[in-house]
Amino acid sequence: MSKKTEDKPLKFVLLGGPCVGKSTFANNLHSQYFRETYYPTHRSTILLFPFQPQESISRALLDEAGGLEGKRVISKDTGVLLSPTIFQSYNKHTNEGRKRRNSSSTKLKNGYYSYKYTDLSSPDYVPPQISPIQVELIDTPPFKPDLVVPFLEVSLYRNLDEQDLHNLANEPRRPVSTNPLLVASGASDLDGKVDGYIFMYSAVPTYNPPSYDEVLEDSPPANESDTSLSVLEIMRGALLDAWKEYRNYQSKWKKGSEGDVYSLVYGIKQLWKTKSAESERKKIEELRKISSHLDEIDIDAGSPEAPPPMLVVCTHAHHEGRSEKLMQEGKELAQKWKSSFIMLDNDTGYNVEETLALMIREIVEREKLQKRKKFGLV
């Protein structure tokens, strides 16, 4: 196991509406336990385990030296759509990949795992054996837009107002049932150390039964547009807002620690030193401008300021009630976001470990891309 992931496991968050299979997916990976009866998740659950893929496609996904041969193995599964970041990494000549696989005594490694080729004499490509990767999966309650805030700074002193929280709470506190998507203080599992988000939706339009309130109110039946896919756009928008504010929080807090511009005591002292009402007004405007202005976040995969990658997963891919339209719409949404897409079925085990392998490969390729950009090699 890599020393890097042993000390700091790769941390992924499962997000999605009710009945999309988040908990079953997590249990399949963690303990190969399948629960037939549905029990809604009421609080975030953390599962920590070593992940070691066995399937050929998942091993090919983690093979950086697979080249075109590795991509051919992956392309056999029509339920996998690679993001541009991963897709471009496979566009190397087959001979280059084979040459690299024959180097370093057939064992290669990156910061997260090592892999070893066991059958180089074979004329056909054989995916390598992957070392265990320490992974932390966070299974979250069903996403409900009215009970989720993008970003909430949790303070030990809860009577602080907006000015003291540096614009991290632009409205009165919600009820205690409100769940933050990102917490700056590190007091929550959903903090800034998340490595990736796995968005899940169901391929079955009517898989989720109506609530008791909907039945009593005699609400009209939901159509295909009102499905677990429809909340993905809301989730992504909320996360981008959260990470935009979080990045600004980080940069401005750093500036504040250097110049003490966020210190309330400092601000009051400086106001007392002002010579005139005009200079006092300018000082107040300056402090407000520093604390309230939000810059746009860079979502480019090669930017170190980009939010963690987001993988789109379509569950119940083999269910008899699945909708081909919903599958296609999810794939188009992933293409629009420049994200990877994968179809999954927890009942049959289809693409369970491949989903996690796809997420890990995205992390590896993004890190390499960011390093190249840092040194001006792109």
Steps between C-alpha positions, in 0.01 A plus 500: 500500500625848414635697796312804366154340513581318823559833673230684305240275333333614181175656617190475281148620573190321367222743409157443351127484563316224688506137381782545250722236663769702680505286815485173306790613282706590806421169673584302186847653495558496874371158602333342195179524700177546304191624684173416327274711721524875452582706807551873437828647621440761771856607572834484323677166534876460455645178361879458501652204317783389268383487140669251268328456163483154345302555178694556178323826412559655842868397487530644149345823624778533757777411254680823407717314250215314332492728198270411214499135606357589839243728344380215275429288808300784657309573178352148510269633771256738333389618843825689559565850368843645576548865587727704268770491769512120505428452130800708394730300727429186293582665169853368495643264243470134600876445467568782746274339757658160446849652532407664831344179629826316434698757699554524877503121542135486389390688814380859483349727761357842566420676825184297557572142393750275323429252224681199366477325162498125542484375140719708268566201274138501383443670161174636636469775757445376855406765760739518796441394856420805715619544858240580769384862517368636828161658432251688715142501372246738653143386449268799541123534561279558193563839347213742563554851364283663766706345783848555358713813504808517277741623765462555872791598725451319828635701790538403864348838575168486319395858576740646248334709230569530127786747539686273741441197277647682199188474285469125555141536617299740288168419662361405842596156625285221367344234727734243651392252233680706237798311354809680366664374180834648599627613840803726524586443865571128455235422762315278253585202280404711198791738531757635258698174500252322271673351193193443284121490481304206358159612370248216483161486332269214406426382146150407617265803477239372747733307728435741787146462641303818578508633854197484729454876463488471123240223521283695745526816291399302191804633315537417131736212418862589440623502145844408371627854543420479873749224580816447701690638198337841536676573832849449355511849350391645834765301686777609265393864512493493879844337517653749257360785709636337814847448357506850352437645842736252664790594270433867566479425870842331483672776302348786697560335832864467399510869412331573829761305693770701324344846534248438779228646276240263641565579864201679646716648775748623240219657301362683802843627600562631150164675494584681824822625340328657200520876468172569328160355417609456138796280589276307739250433223776383266635263763157341552449461125842341466427244772161419347649462154769260621254283690212492254653477153492151349715415201400240242643153549718336235346163407779402259638155590855633481441776753605438863209724604242281323243320714535120532383294200139390475410159353151433361370150579180350361376218728252215434652459153362144468160563657207396283338841552806701396461793261739523206416868481615559857823313431569714195412823682744414777773434247431832327509679834842350578628610159370851565690509831810335347465224757515121479181294486435138593198272517473287813286217630537403865288185464730338245824668610533664159758782508511524879877498542541660156318807633754550776791427264371765258487755783854418615643523147346846466685609816831363369470666158390834643798506734739433211331767287526756780870424548568543129317832493686616809834450328376637167511165318146530354 
